[in-house]
Amino acid sequence: MVPTVPRPWRRIPEILRWRGPGHFLLLALREALRPVLYWYAWNVYSTDLEKPLTQPYGRGEFDVRIFAGDPDREAARAQLASLGEPLPANCDARMNRGDALAIVYTATEPVACSWMTFTSGMELAFGITWILHPNEGTQYGAFVLPKWRGYGIFSVMNVALNSYAREHGIKRSIGTISVLNSQSLSMARKLGKTKIMTVILIRIRGVGWTFRKAIGAPLQTRFSGKGVDLGYAAARRLGIGDKV
Ligand SMILES: CC(C)(COP(=O)(O)OP(=O)(O)OC[C@H]1O[C@@H](n2cnc3c(N)ncnc32)[C@H](O)[C@@H]1OP(=O)(O)O)[C@@H](O)C(=O)NCCC(=O)NCCS
């Protein structure tokens, strides 16, 4: 039997090459500390959909199809499966709450996917959840097949989802990108996105203690949490999953 290399290990050469040894060491340290401590740091970006969108910079002929709503449910599942990645466990819940799925094709071959939700309540991490206003959406779950990376497809998906959102009355899209994911940060830089805050979450396992810090804007302007006091009355009025 051919031994299979565990998935995280397969990513080592890519991370070393495209994110560099500094980011690689930080990611390795984070994984090594995982049993006792885990942390995230994200930049949060905003795109004003009332202004003209910056053009995507995909290198090649790419088509995008958006799947949303009950009639698209089975087709969306089939397209995700054809990317050869495990289906998200909450795929149906995503469709039920009205999320849009973008699939990128080259000819007829699906090569990438990404989602956008328009509903408050999606978890960021450690019980912290998104607050989205009625005219806002957030992109998440971007994935490009490894052999298609480096062709600017992330920008194609981002602009396609933002265009779809705009056609449906959404005025602003907000998105998070890990500060250690320089591959993704490249898209935010090239499309000229506005950084509105940086969010840091550190979880000490065992005692269950979580440190939360936002730089640039108060955490509670964008995030909420069940049983988590973020120190702002308006945020506490929101229920998980409420559209505000
Ligand atoms: C992050 C990701 C979505 C970027 O998609 P993409 O379509 O390859 O993006 P781009 O073509 O714009 O390339 C972005 C960066 O990837 C790196 N890159 C270039 N060629 C690459 C290749 N062959 N393989 C991997 N990374 C490559 C470069 O750093 C590039 O930035 P640069 O153009 O400023 O040099 C993709 O790498 C991916 O699916 N990664 C795994 C999942 C993930 O991290 N999702 C992001 C969630 S926010």
The ligand as an ORCA input file, in Angstrom:
! r2SCAN-3c Opt
* xyz 0 1
  C      -5.492     31.748     -1.467
  C      -6.000     31.295     -2.842
  C      -7.524     31.293     -2.834
  C      -5.467     32.283     -3.888
  O      -6.048     31.972     -5.135
  P      -5.294     32.255     -6.549
  O      -6.329     32.287     -7.582
  O      -4.162     31.307     -6.705
  O      -4.708     33.729     -6.312
  P      -3.680     34.493     -7.255
  O      -3.557     33.827     -8.572
  O      -4.069     35.913     -7.208
  O      -2.283     34.316     -6.506
  C      -2.140     34.847     -5.208
  C      -0.746     34.563     -4.692
  O      -0.520     33.152     -4.656
  C       0.876     32.902     -4.898
  N       1.018     32.032     -6.050
  C       1.395     32.321     -7.326
  N       1.477     31.189     -8.058
  C       1.125     30.183     -7.226
  C       1.035     28.781     -7.386
  N       1.308     28.177     -8.548
  N       0.654     28.018     -6.319
  C       0.385     28.597     -5.149
  N       0.460     29.924     -4.922
  C       0.836     30.705     -5.954
  C       1.523     34.261     -5.103
  O       1.991     34.695     -3.824
  C       0.365     35.109     -5.560
  O       0.528     36.470     -5.244
  P       1.266     37.465     -6.297
  O       0.499     37.317     -7.584
  O       1.089     38.806     -5.657
  O       2.669     36.986     -6.394
  C      -5.463     29.865     -3.180
  O      -4.056     29.860     -3.008
  C      -6.076     28.780     -2.320
  O      -7.104     28.197     -2.661
  N      -5.442     28.473     -1.155
  C      -5.951     27.472     -0.234
  C      -7.204     27.932      0.524
  C      -7.066     29.329      1.096
  O      -6.052     29.711      1.671
  N      -8.149     30.106      0.956
  C      -8.160     31.514      1.308
  C      -9.183     31.868      2.260
  S      -9.157     33.651      2.529
*
